[in-house]
Amino acid sequence: MNPDKLREACGVFGVFSNTPKELCTYTYYGLLSLQHRGQESAGIFCSDGEQICGHKAMGLVTEVFSERNLDKRNFIASIGHVRYSTTGDSTLVNAQPILANYKLGSLALAHNGNLVNARVLKELLEDAGSVFQSDSDSEVILNLIARKAKLSIEEAIIQALQMIKGSYALIMLTQDKLIGVRDPRGIRPLCIGQLDDSYVLSSESCALDTIGAKLIRDVLPGELVIIDKNGLSSIMFSEKIRCATCSFEFIYFARPDSFIDGIEVNRARQKSGGILALESPVGADLVTGVPDSGVPSAIGFSNQSQIPYGVTLIKNKYIGRTFIKPSQELREKSVSVKLNVLKSNVLNQRVVLIDDSVIRGTTAKRLVQLLRRAGAKEVHLRIASPQVMYPCFFGIDTPRRKELIGINDLKGMKGILEADSIEFLSLEGLIESLDHKSDFCFGCFNGIYPVSTIKQKNE
């Protein structure tokens, strides 16, 4: 994961089968496909129809699970979670799924997103006698549901959802049901798939492909889906509100082979590169992309501009989570460990370097320096998204506003990044790349948020 990128909070996955199967294995492969969404912890919980059991730990999916501890028994349902913390420390107590036993039985919950009113709700719950084991806002949701234990699980969840505010894609597991929820704005993605007699819920459709499931549709904003032995049913728990899916899902977070709300991520990225070439043309000999998410936009830029596309940055696929390095100095050095230049392709060339976004500018500056050192005559930065000028409050780890390079003008950024020029995709261009739809959250670009936020530290 790039230290100079916004970081998604989590990936969630769940499967229900009328025929008991080795569902831990299905969930394991689903989480592997969602590993890009969270790299700090992983967990899988399963139900045999009577009891819920599971395992979670800090680390990547392949570090947490092995032949020794991956449960190979047959289950009717399973949920999994990969996490990068935005609310709550990076510790095992905050790893998910989280499990609670209450009057109606057991409930395991996996959450992607962030509640903007979690602190207030937690104080109210503590005043009423609730005890918290973690500082994750996901446990707030679990406690709200448990307090409505006299109701059916569906009614308890719906009443809890009326109290929370923010972004959430939830997958919950009871002894005999798999439940999925998407927040009323649809900020965080969640989709439904089918495999034989099994239904699957996932943050992204790429995880469905991994286990051979077919994408049916996305969970609608404000929809609660219940999957049990009778099949799939749905409840709309919220009035119809304008959808506002996070636009950064298409810019950076999601895998290019995923579909979200009917839009193929790779196609949107290529379109953004083509539009960027029209908006900000430049005379050059070579177009290249920053691996991995900058590459589709670079191909689109090349196709539109007729400037040849070439590979210049070679990525070391075995470098792990560079953002955990303890100092800024080591973070900067780690860029050249993770990405190196194919010198023969850039020598004496005027290079257009395409990236999906620039947040602090640390990595972009280092890459410009690497290309120049390798013999590039000119380096022009073209960014396939608008300037990031505001923090996010909905499940993305964002630097403080003063740390965002996008608050500077183009001349200032050009000087900081030591580039020959720098241009960004316009917001109108981004909307065009998303099939001319405006049903997205652009808060980090324009400061207009789909949900009113409580003042936070990084404003």
Secondary structure, 3 states (H helix, E strand, C coil): CCCCCCEECEEEEEEEEEEEECHHHHHHHHHHHCHHHCCCEEEEEEECCCCEEEEEEECCHHHHCCCCCCCCCCEEEEEEEEECCCCCCCCHHHCCCEEEEECCEEEEEEEEEEECCHHHHHHHHHHCCCCCCCCCHHHHHHHHHHCCCCCCHHHHHHHHHCCCCEEEEEEEECCCCEEEEECCCCCCCCEEEEECCEEEEECCCHHHHHCCCEEEEECCCCEEEEEECCEEEEEECCCCCCCCEECHHHHHHCCCCCEECCEEHHHHHHHHHHHHHHHCCCCCCEEEECCCCCHHHHHHHHHHHCCCECCCEEECCCCCCHHHCCCHHHHHHHHHHHEEECHHHHCCCEEEEEECCCCCCHHHHHHHHHHHHCCCCEEEEEECCCCCCCCCCCCEECCCHHHCHHHCCHHHHHHHHCCCEEEECCHHHHHHHCCCCCCEECHHHHCCCCCCCCCCCCC
